[in-house]
Amino acid sequence: MRNGRIVALSGGIGGAKLALGLYRVLPASSLTVIVNTGDDFVHLGLNICPDVDTTLYTLAGLANTELGWGRGAETWTFMHALAELGGETWFRLGDGDLALHVERSRRLALGETLSDITAHVAQRFEIDAEIVPASDAPVRTRIATTEGDLPFQDYFVRLRCEPRVRALHYDGALAARPSPRAVAALSGVNLDAIIICPSNPYLSVDPMLAVAGFRDLIMNAAAPVVAVTPLVGGTALKGPTAKIMQELGMPLTPASVARHYEDLIDGFVVDERDAPLASGFPCPISVTDTVMTSLADRERVAQAVLDFARSLRPSPAVA
Amino acid sequence: MRNGRIVALSGGIGGAKLALGLYRVLPASSLTVIVNTGDDFVHLGLNICPDVDTTLYTLAGLANTELGWGRGAETWTFMHALAELGGETWFRLGDGDLALHVERSRRLALGETLSDITAHVAQRFEIDAEIVPASDAPVRTRIATTEGDLPFQDYFVRLRCEPRVRALHYDGALAARPSPRAVAALSGVNLDAIIICPSNPYLSVDPMLAVAGFRDLIMNAAAPVVAVTPLVGGTALKGPTAKIMQELGMPLTPASVARHYEDLIDGFVVDERDAPLASGFPCPISVTDTVMTSLADRERVAQAVLDFARSLRPSPAVA
């Protein structure tokens, strides 16, 4: 069991931190990161997959650590020239980052799958882990707000998460299927653990779980499932998780997140700052410092999560 | 007649030099540059119009004077990142240049015409001249060579014009029509002169003349038509004009080029270095120094061409 495969479900930045920790502490070729595609969109005619790209850049060591998104050693000549032309500049695309969107769009137009394209890029980046989109079919998060229905990037980037969320929809999820590599990883006999990264449950994890058949793959997997809290000290370190939970009327506690995943998880990792709130969980918990500032933090949290997962038994499969 | 409209037919770099000279010596808003689209192609999923872009950049003062193509103050992060991904890098696209291709592709996909998009860009670049694609329908120069049929950019950029040319084809030209602004400019009553820039006759001018109805517009225009030699001292200063003429069995003389345009032109401008070869012309000629190294050269040649054109009477219209 100690040399089995680890599957991580991840969104963008927060999730990718733990994914990087796992990548660094695990033996070569034993990590599969299944990544949210609900944020994907077509912009300027280009297919952009923000969470897949963040994961690729993070594991390749190419991420922009100053900005917290995009590529490092980036230039911005394209955006300046686009502004000069009167083009749409609310979604910022670095010159190097653009290569990934152009190349992916070109390959998608030729009929290649997002899975194959992502695997190709991971190989070019010499990443020794699988990075797998949750689905090859389009799933698009749409956010019902007090200001109307909004496509994800309009809500997230253009309007900076300001509208109040009333409900979330994952367009295309019912018609989509898990990508073949996601199915293979989740149904593999040598699966050691499934880890739900500290990503936004509504914006990053639920779009994957909404894909028809995805939830069953997790429930039937022969491995414990552990989720890591996205809340620290009663709030989210980054992003709109806490704001959305409040708007949806959910208590701002780790237990509330754990109950959101209730039928899926066998264990939940709580931040030590929230230990006083550590009650009302539907499953065993582990308390640790989940804040990942340094690379050593990422490795430490990854190891703690793996140790906890390995101490658990998977819940019996549900037919 | 002195304040009428001037129409220049131009390809890329060589033609744009004269177009810039004309732009600078003419009164505001009196120049229309009709530009070759036979070099246009779709690359990396993007609609690229090299001659239109060269003309836009040149008249906007944004051209890369070191490279002789593309934009000045350019960065190349996109190309480096694309190479990292294993993408196609034989056609070099600068980061700023890319904005024009992405924005044009986006607008074409929305159904806008190449003419309207080009006019929009010219306006954004504050160019006080019309820049007009010869046609809004695709015309694609295809080159029959000893190494087989080649799309233009494969011949020109990838194979550096090395294959021997046997014939030229302008795919789509018979189904295409001149763009509305080209029709308006060439059939306007206040047309003062039509100038065929010192561009490659086969690669830059003929793809425009091949568009159904384009040749008639010039022949019926109420203005003299003057062509400027692309040959200086028995060769072309740049590009494959001389090589292609030889491969097609044409004498390397200015008169040979003039006879190529015979039924269209009312006058031909010969370089002073070729004055000894100045016989056998089908029309009046003017001899001047046509080499345009400096900006002052461009203005001087433009003024000489305008003065010559204004001394000519148009040939009677041919029904």
Boltz contact constraints between the chains, C-beta under 6 A:
constraints:
  - contact:
      token1: [A, 44]
      token2: [B, 102]
      max_distance: 6.0
  - contact:
      token1: [A, 44]
      token2: [B, 106]
      max_distance: 6.0
  - contact:
      token1: [A, 45]
      token2: [B, 105]
      max_distance: 6.0
  - contact:
      token1: [A, 45]
      token2: [B, 106]
      max_distance: 6.0
  - contact:
      token1: [A, 45]
      token2: [B, 109]
      max_distance: 6.0
  - contact:
      token1: [A, 75]
      token2: [B, 75]
      max_distance: 6.0
  - contact:
      token1: [A, 75]
      token2: [B, 77]
      max_distance: 6.0
  - contact:
      token1: [A, 77]
      token2: [B, 75]
      max_distance: 6.0
  - contact:
      token1: [A, 77]
      token2: [B, 95]
      max_distance: 6.0
  - contact:
      token1: [A, 77]
      token2: [B, 96]
      max_distance: 6.0
  - contact:
      token1: [A, 78]
      token2: [B, 95]
      max_distance: 6.0
  - contact:
      token1: [A, 78]
      token2: [B, 98]
      max_distance: 6.0
  - contact:
      token1: [A, 78]
      token2: [B, 99]
      max_distance: 6.0
  - contact:
      token1: [A, 81]
      token2: [B, 96]
      max_distance: 6.0
  - contact:
      token1: [A, 81]
      token2: [B, 99]
      max_distance: 6.0
  - contact:
      token1: [A, 82]
      token2: [B, 99]
      max_distance: 6.0
  - contact:
      token1: [A, 85]
      token2: [B, 99]
      max_distance: 6.0
  - contact:
      token1: [A, 85]
      token2: [B, 103]
      max_distance: 6.0
  - contact:
      token1: [A, 85]
      token2: [B, 124]
      max_distance: 6.0
  - contact:
      token1: [A, 86]
      token2: [B, 124]
      max_distance: 6.0
  - contact:
      token1: [A, 87]
      token2: [B, 103]
      max_distance: 6.0
  - contact:
      token1: [A, 95]
      token2: [B, 77]
      max_distance: 6.0
  - contact:
      token1: [A, 95]
      token2: [B, 78]
      max_distance: 6.0
  - contact:
      token1: [A, 95]
      token2: [B, 95]
      max_distance: 6.0
  - contact:
      token1: [A, 96]
      token2: [B, 77]
      max_distance: 6.0
  - contact:
      token1: [A, 96]
      token2: [B, 81]
      max_distance: 6.0
  - contact:
      token1: [A, 98]
      token2: [B, 78]
      max_distance: 6.0
  - contact:
      token1: [A, 99]
      token2: [B, 78]
      max_distance: 6.0
  - contact:
      token1: [A, 99]
      token2: [B, 81]
      max_distance: 6.0
  - contact:
      token1: [A, 99]
      token2: [B, 82]
      max_distance: 6.0
  - contact:
      token1: [A, 99]
      token2: [B, 85]
      max_distance: 6.0
  - contact:
      token1: [A, 102]
      token2: [B, 44]
      max_distance: 6.0
  - contact:
      token1: [A, 103]
      token2: [B, 85]
      max_distance: 6.0
  - contact:
      token1: [A, 103]
      token2: [B, 87]
      max_distance: 6.0
  - contact:
      token1: [A, 105]
      token2: [B, 45]
      max_distance: 6.0
  - contact:
      token1: [A, 106]
      token2: [B, 44]
      max_distance: 6.0
  - contact:
      token1: [A, 106]
      token2: [B, 45]
      max_distance: 6.0
  - contact:
      token1: [A, 109]
      token2: [B, 45]
      max_distance: 6.0
  - contact:
      token1: [A, 124]
      token2: [B, 85]
      max_distance: 6.0
  - contact:
      token1: [A, 124]
      token2: [B, 86]
      max_distance: 6.0
